[in-house]
Amino acid sequence: MMCEENQTQVTQIRLLGFRGLHKYKPLLFIVFLLTYIFILAGNLLIILLVTTIDHLKTPMFYFLKHLSTADVLLTTTIVPVMLDIIFVEQGILPFWGCMIQFYFSGISGTIQCLIIAVMSYDRYLAICHPLRYSSLMGPDLCLLLVVGLWFIGNVSTSSEVFVVWQFKYCGQNSIDHFFCDFGPILELTTSDTSILRLQDIVTNTVIVFCPLVFIIVTYFCIFFTILKISSAYGKRKAFSTCSSHLTTVCVYYGSLITVYMVPADEGSSNINKYISLLYLILTPLMNPIIYSLRNNEMKRAMQKLISQIYQNGWKRLNLSAKVAVLSQMVGGEEHPVTHLNRKLTPPEKKYSIVEWECLAIKWALESLSNLVMEWIPSWISTSTAATNQGHRWQPLSSTWTLELISSGVSTSTSSPT
């Protein structure tokens, strides 16, 4: 909507950020930057592990991956702008940029609320109905729930953004906050916002309070089920499966209710800004710590991923060429006699480790055949499965007896001839 002739249309939004803290600007900038890096690294690691490691392809970790996705989206939408505000003491965003930030922060916040509720339902089924858990929480249901959550988040946020975009914004363009939030944006408009505020109350009731009530009910059922377990070990094990999620629920919903559901007066804007940091920064920061560093399955997955990266890196580094070393044992000591090497061809670079080893044996025997007519060649394998692959390598040494050495175990395979 257009402004009157004596009014100026707002095309830029000034974010005032944390006023009065300029003395602590370097400290705040470093703390928030390091926190943002840790949030990105931790949550992207969770997404990577759940996507690539087979034993993490369970409903709980599947939902956790989408929670981490929402965390990354939320912090990436807000924190870089906040860092810029801290650095220059105020931020300038085009009006459309403010609307984009409002949209993505809204949809990610909605997904966080709903996904946490779905995770509580997953814990309820796992503890209260363990024998039926696999059949009830199947892959199709998990996919349907996640798609539905993202759809609900998109529709609810888009409807508010569309209405906010149609309002008149004339004259005042300063927001006393560090991001474009719903309340501060409405303070800038000269249009009637009563209907939109009513819509926001209904939306918050559906997206915030209904999931919270659902979580409370599911945890009552979980606690009663845990109390019925006879052994102390069984109770601790059952409670440990939901303690991480319960911690996230308390932190996230506690801060969210404090900011958005408690009536605010004029002097509470600074308090609300600091409380907003709880669910914008603290919750995404805690999730990698809770679900990665304290979770044994995540620890095993990280070890497996590191092992895979190390092995693949070793292959690229050390198996970009074939190397054969001929040595002679003299007085119990090994003395190199000669060596050969050549680069791998492009098709050979696509071989597996075992195929590389087979190729290296064949090439070494053919190249050094004039020197080892009466010797028994030894192959020191780079694969722990070398001793189980002797039958595959046997045809490559058609006229030789080959000694395979892998993980400190040696075996001999004789050729048919």
C-alpha positions as CSV (number, residue, x, y, z in Angstrom):
1,M,0.0,0.0,0.0
2,M,1.2,3.5,-0.8
3,C,1.9,6.2,1.7
4,E,0.3,9.7,1.8
5,E,2.0,12.6,0.0
6,N,3.7,13.9,3.2
7,Q,5.0,10.5,4.3
8,T,8.0,8.5,3.1
9,Q,7.7,4.9,2.0
10,V,9.9,2.6,4.0
11,T,12.3,0.8,1.7
12,Q,15.0,-0.1,4.3
13,I,14.9,-1.4,7.8
14,R,17.4,-0.3,10.5
15,L,18.1,-3.0,13.1
16,L,19.4,-1.3,16.3
17,G,20.7,-4.5,17.8
18,F,22.3,-4.4,21.3
19,R,22.5,-0.8,22.1
20,G,24.7,0.3,25.0
21,L,27.1,-2.6,24.7
22,H,29.7,-1.0,22.3
23,K,32.4,-1.5,24.9
24,Y,31.9,-5.3,24.7
25,K,31.7,-5.3,20.9
26,P,34.9,-7.3,20.2
27,L,34.0,-9.9,22.9
28,L,30.4,-10.3,21.7
29,F,31.5,-10.6,18.1
30,I,34.0,-13.3,18.8
31,V,31.7,-15.3,21.1
32,F,28.8,-15.2,18.7
33,L,31.0,-16.0,15.7
34,L,32.6,-19.0,17.5
35,T,29.1,-20.2,18.6
36,Y,27.8,-19.9,15.1
37,I,30.7,-21.9,13.7
38,F,30.1,-24.6,16.3
39,I,26.4,-24.7,15.6
40,L,27.0,-25.1,11.8
41,A,29.7,-27.7,12.3
42,G,27.8,-29.7,14.9
43,N,24.4,-29.7,13.1
44,L,25.9,-30.3,9.6
45,L,27.9,-33.2,11.2
46,I,24.6,-34.7,12.5
47,I,23.0,-34.3,9.0
48,L,26.0,-35.9,7.4
49,L,26.2,-38.9,9.8
50,V,22.5,-39.7,9.7
51,T,22.6,-39.5,5.9
52,T,25.6,-41.7,5.3
53,I,25.9,-44.1,8.3
54,D,23.5,-47.1,8.0
55,H,22.9,-47.8,11.7
56,L,21.7,-44.2,12.2
57,K,18.8,-44.6,9.7
58,T,16.3,-44.9,12.5
59,P,13.2,-42.7,13.1
60,M,14.8,-40.8,16.0
61,F,17.9,-39.9,14.1
62,Y,15.8,-39.2,11.0
63,F,13.8,-36.6,12.9
64,L,17.0,-35.3,14.5
65,K,18.4,-34.7,11.0
66,H,15.5,-32.4,10.2
67,L,15.7,-30.7,13.5
68,S,19.4,-30.0,12.8
69,T,18.3,-28.7,9.3
70,A,15.9,-26.3,10.9
71,D,18.6,-25.2,13.4
72,V,21.0,-24.5,10.6
73,L,18.4,-22.6,8.7
74,L,17.4,-20.5,11.7
75,T,20.9,-19.5,12.8
76,T,22.1,-18.9,9.2
77,T,19.1,-16.6,8.7
78,I,19.8,-14.5,11.8
79,V,23.3,-14.8,13.2
80,P,25.3,-13.4,10.2
81,V,23.1,-10.3,10.2
82,M,23.5,-10.1,14.0
83,L,27.3,-10.2,13.7
84,D,27.2,-7.4,11.2
85,I,25.0,-5.4,13.6
86,I,27.5,-5.9,16.4
87,F,30.4,-5.0,14.2
88,V,29.0,-1.7,12.8
89,E,26.6,-1.1,15.8
90,Q,23.5,-1.2,13.6
91,G,22.2,-3.1,10.5
92,I,20.5,-2.0,7.4
93,L,18.3,-4.4,5.5
94,P,16.2,-3.7,2.4
95,F,12.5,-4.2,3.2
96,W,12.3,-7.3,1.1
97,G,15.4,-8.7,2.8
98,C,13.7,-8.1,6.2
99,M,10.6,-10.1,4.9
100,I,12.9,-12.9,3.7
101,Q,14.5,-13.1,7.1
102,F,11.1,-13.1,8.8
103,Y,9.9,-15.9,6.5
104,F,12.9,-18.2,7.0
105,S,13.1,-17.6,10.8
106,G,9.4,-18.2,11.0
107,I,9.4,-21.5,9.1
108,S,12.4,-22.9,10.9
109,G,11.0,-21.9,14.3
110,T,7.7,-23.7,13.3
111,I,9.6,-26.8,12.2
112,Q,11.5,-26.8,15.5
113,C,8.3,-26.8,17.5
114,L,6.6,-29.5,15.5
115,I,9.6,-31.8,15.1
116,I,10.3,-31.8,18.8
117,A,6.7,-32.9,19.3
118,V,7.0,-35.7,16.8
119,M,10.3,-36.8,18.5
120,S,8.4,-37.1,21.8
121,Y,5.8,-39.3,20.0
122,D,8.7,-41.4,18.7
123,R,10.1,-41.8,22.3
124,Y,6.6,-42.6,23.5
125,L,6.3,-45.5,21.0
126,A,9.8,-46.7,21.7
127,I,9.3,-46.9,25.5
128,C,5.6,-47.6,25.9
129,H,5.1,-49.9,22.9
130,P,8.6,-51.4,22.2
131,L,7.3,-54.6,20.5
132,R,5.1,-52.6,18.0
133,Y,7.6,-49.8,17.5
134,S,9.1,-50.9,14.2
135,S,5.7,-51.5,12.7
136,L,4.1,-48.3,14.0
137,M,7.0,-45.9,13.2
138,G,7.9,-47.2,9.7
139,P,9.8,-45.3,7.0
140,D,6.6,-44.3,5.2
141,L,5.1,-42.7,8.3
142,C,8.4,-40.9,9.1
143,L,8.5,-39.4,5.6
144,L,4.8,-38.4,5.8
145,L,5.3,-36.7,9.1
146,V,8.4,-34.8,8.0
147,V,6.8,-33.7,4.7
148,G,3.7,-32.6,6.6
149,L,5.6,-30.6,9.1
150,W,7.5,-28.7,6.4
151,F,4.3,-28.1,4.6
152,I,2.5,-26.8,7.7
153,G,5.5,-24.5,8.5
154,N,5.6,-23.1,5.0
155,V,1.8,-22.5,4.8
156,S,1.5,-20.9,8.3
157,T,4.6,-18.6,7.8
158,S,3.7,-17.7,4.2
159,S,0.3,-16.6,5.2
160,E,1.6,-14.2,7.8
161,V,4.4,-12.9,5.5
162,F,1.9,-12.2,2.8
163,V,-0.4,-10.2,5.1
164,V,2.5,-8.3,6.6
165,W,3.8,-7.4,3.1
166,Q,0.5,-5.8,2.2
167,F,0.6,-3.3,5.2
168,K,1.6,0.4,4.9
169,Y,5.1,1.3,6.2
170,C,5.6,5.0,6.3
171,G,8.1,7.1,8.1
172,Q,9.5,5.1,11.0
173,N,12.0,2.4,9.9
174,S,14.0,1.5,13.0
175,I,13.5,-1.9,14.8
176,D,14.9,-2.2,18.4
177,H,15.9,-5.8,17.8
178,F,18.7,-7.8,16.1
179,F,16.5,-9.5,13.5
180,C,13.1,-8.9,11.8
181,D,10.7,-10.5,14.2
182,F,6.9,-10.5,14.1
183,G,6.2,-8.0,16.9
184,P,8.9,-5.4,16.0
185,I,7.8,-5.4,12.3
186,L,4.2,-4.7,13.3
187,E,5.3,-1.7,15.3
188,L,6.5,0.0,12.1
189,T,3.2,-0.3,10.2
190,T,0.5,2.4,10.1
191,S,-2.1,-0.2,9.1
192,D,-4.7,-1.9,11.3
193,T,-3.0,-5.1,12.6
194,S,-5.8,-6.4,14.9
195,I,-6.9,-9.2,12.6
196,L,-3.3,-10.3,12.0
197,R,-2.5,-10.3,15.7
198,L,-5.6,-12.5,16.3
199,Q,-4.4,-14.8,13.5
200,D,-1.0,-14.9,15.2
201,I,-2.5,-15.9,18.5
202,V,-4.4,-18.7,16.8
203,T,-1.3,-19.9,14.9
204,N,0.8,-19.8,18.1
205,T,-1.9,-21.8,19.9
206,V,-1.8,-24.5,17.2
207,I,1.9,-24.6,16.6
208,V,3.3,-23.9,20.1
209,F,0.7,-24.8,22.8
210,C,-0.9,-27.8,21.1
211,P,2.5,-29.6,20.5
212,L,3.5,-28.6,24.1
213,V,0.4,-30.2,25.5
214,F,1.0,-33.3,23.4
215,I,4.6,-33.5,24.6
216,I,3.4,-33.2,28.3
217,V,0.8,-36.0,27.8
218,T,3.3,-38.3,26.1
219,Y,5.9,-37.8,28.8
220,F,3.3,-38.6,31.5
221,C,2.7,-41.9,29.7
222,I,6.5,-42.5,29.4
223,F,7.1,-41.8,33.1
224,F,4.3,-44.1,34.2
225,T,5.6,-46.8,31.9
226,I,9.1,-46.3,33.4
227,L,7.8,-46.6,36.9
228,K,6.3,-50.0,36.1
229,I,9.7,-51.4,35.1
230,S,10.9,-53.6,38.0
231,S,14.7,-53.3,37.7
232,A,16.7,-50.2,38.4
233,Y,18.9,-50.8,35.4
234,G,15.8,-51.0,33.1
235,K,14.5,-47.7,34.5
236,R,17.8,-45.9,33.9
237,K,18.1,-47.3,30.4
238,A,14.5,-46.3,29.5
239,F,14.9,-42.8,31.0
240,S,18.2,-42.3,29.2
241,T,16.6,-42.8,25.8
242,C,14.4,-39.7,26.4
243,S,16.5,-37.5,28.7
244,S,18.2,-35.7,25.8
245,H,15.0,-34.9,24.1
246,L,13.4,-33.8,27.4
247,T,16.3,-31.3,28.0
248,T,15.7,-29.8,24.6
249,V,12.0,-29.5,25.2
250,C,12.6,-27.6,28.5
251,V,15.1,-25.2,27.1
252,Y,13.3,-24.5,23.8
253,Y,9.7,-24.2,25.0
254,G,10.7,-22.4,28.2
255,S,12.4,-19.6,26.3
256,L,9.8,-19.5,23.5
257,I,6.9,-19.2,26.0
258,T,8.8,-16.5,27.9
259,V,9.3,-14.4,24.8
260,Y,6.1,-14.8,22.9
261,M,3.4,-15.7,25.3
262,V,4.1,-13.3,28.2
263,P,2.5,-9.8,27.7
264,A,5.3,-7.3,27.2
265,D,5.5,-3.7,28.3
266,E,7.6,-0.9,26.8
267,G,10.6,-1.6,29.1
268,S,10.8,-5.3,28.3
269,S,12.2,-5.1,24.8
270,N,15.8,-5.5,25.9
271,I,14.9,-8.4,28.1
272,N,13.1,-10.1,25.3
273,K,16.1,-9.6,23.0
274,Y,18.4,-11.4,25.4
275,I,15.8,-14.2,26.1
276,S,15.4,-14.6,22.3
277,L,19.1,-15.7,22.2
278,L,18.1,-18.8,24.2
279,Y,16.0,-20.4,21.5
280,L,17.9,-18.8,18.6
281,I,21.4,-19.7,19.8
282,L,21.3,-21.9,22.9
283,T,19.0,-24.6,21.6
284,P,20.8,-25.1,18.2
285,L,24.1,-25.1,20.1
286,M,22.9,-27.7,22.6
287,N,21.5,-30.2,20.1
288,P,24.9,-31.3,18.7
289,I,26.3,-31.6,22.3
290,I,23.3,-33.6,23.6
291,Y,22.8,-35.8,20.6
292,S,26.4,-36.3,19.5
293,L,28.9,-36.0,22.3
294,R,26.6,-37.8,24.8
295,N,25.1,-40.4,22.4
296,N,27.0,-43.7,22.0
297,E,25.5,-44.4,18.6
298,M,26.6,-41.0,17.3
299,K,30.1,-41.6,18.7
300,R,30.3,-44.9,16.8
301,A,29.0,-43.2,13.7
302,M,31.7,-40.5,14.0
303,Q,34.4,-43.1,14.4
304,K,33.2,-45.0,11.4
305,L,33.0,-41.8,9.3
306,I,36.5,-40.8,10.3
307,S,37.8,-44.2,9.5
308,Q,36.1,-44.1,6.0
309,I,37.6,-40.6,5.4
310,Y,41.0,-41.8,6.5
311,Q,40.9,-44.9,4.3
312,N,39.6,-43.0,1.3
313,G,42.2,-40.3,1.8
314,W,44.9,-42.9,2.2
315,K,43.8,-44.5,-1.1
316,R,43.9,-41.2,-3.0
317,L,47.3,-40.3,-1.5
318,N,49.1,-43.5,-1.6
319,L,47.4,-45.5,-4.4
320,S,47.7,-42.9,-7.1
321,A,50.6,-45.0,-8.3
322,K,51.8,-48.6,-8.2
323,V,55.0,-49.3,-6.3
324,A,56.9,-52.6,-6.1
325,V,59.9,-53.0,-3.8
326,L,62.3,-56.0,-4.1
327,S,64.2,-56.6,-0.9
328,Q,66.5,-59.4,0.4
329,M,66.9,-60.8,3.9
330,V,70.5,-60.9,5.0
331,G,71.4,-61.9,8.5
332,G,67.8,-61.4,9.6
333,E,67.7,-57.8,8.3
334,E,65.8,-56.7,5.2
335,H,67.8,-54.8,2.5
336,P,66.1,-53.2,-0.5
337,V,67.5,-54.3,-3.8
338,T,65.4,-52.4,-6.3
339,H,62.0,-50.8,-6.7
340,L,59.7,-49.8,-9.6
341,N,56.7,-47.4,-9.8
342,R,54.3,-46.1,-12.3
343,K,51.1,-44.0,-12.2
344,L,47.7,-45.5,-12.3
345,T,45.6,-45.0,-15.4
346,P,42.2,-43.3,-15.1
347,P,40.3,-46.6,-15.2
348,E,42.7,-48.1,-12.6
349,K,42.0,-45.2,-10.2
350,K,38.4,-46.4,-9.9
351,Y,39.4,-49.9,-8.6
352,S,38.7,-51.0,-5.1
353,I,41.5,-51.6,-2.6
354,V,41.5,-55.3,-3.3
355,E,41.6,-54.7,-7.0
356,W,44.5,-52.3,-6.6
357,E,46.4,-55.0,-4.6
358,C,45.7,-57.6,-7.3
359,L,46.9,-55.3,-10.0
360,A,50.0,-54.4,-8.0
361,I,50.9,-58.1,-7.4
362,K,50.5,-58.9,-11.1
363,W,52.5,-56.0,-12.2
364,A,55.3,-56.6,-9.7
365,L,55.6,-60.3,-10.6
366,E,55.7,-59.5,-14.3
367,S,58.2,-56.6,-13.9
368,L,60.6,-58.4,-11.5
369,S,60.3,-61.9,-12.9
370,N,63.9,-62.0,-14.1
371,L,65.1,-61.3,-10.5
372,V,62.8,-63.6,-8.5
373,M,62.8,-66.9,-10.4
374,E,63.5,-68.9,-7.3
375,W,62.1,-66.6,-4.6
376,I,58.8,-66.5,-2.8
377,P,57.3,-63.0,-3.2
378,S,55.6,-61.4,-0.2
379,W,52.8,-59.0,-0.4
380,I,52.2,-56.6,2.5
381,S,48.5,-55.8,2.2
382,T,46.8,-52.5,2.9
383,S,43.5,-54.3,3.5
384,T,42.6,-56.1,6.7
385,A,40.7,-58.6,4.5
386,A,43.9,-59.6,2.6
387,T,44.1,-63.1,4.2
388,N,40.6,-63.8,3.0
389,Q,41.4,-62.7,-0.6
390,G,44.1,-65.2,-1.4
391,H,41.9,-67.2,-3.6
392,R,41.3,-64.1,-5.8
393,W,45.0,-63.3,-6.1
394,Q,46.1,-66.9,-6.8
395,P,45.5,-66.7,-10.6
396,L,47.6,-63.6,-10.8
397,S,50.7,-65.5,-9.7
398,S,50.4,-68.3,-12.2
399,T,54.0,-69.6,-11.7
400,W,54.7,-68.4,-8.2
401,T,54.1,-69.3,-4.5
402,L,52.8,-66.0,-3.0
403,E,53.0,-65.1,0.7
404,L,50.2,-62.8,1.8
405,I,50.9,-60.6,4.9
406,S,48.0,-58.6,6.4
407,S,47.4,-57.3,10.0
408,G,50.5,-59.3,11.2
409,V,49.1,-62.6,9.8
410,S,50.8,-64.4,6.9
411,T,49.5,-67.2,4.7
412,S,50.8,-68.9,1.6
413,T,49.0,-69.7,-1.5
414,S,50.4,-71.9,-4.2
415,S,49.7,-71.6,-7.8
416,P,48.1,-74.5,-9.7
417,T,51.3,-75.0,-11.7
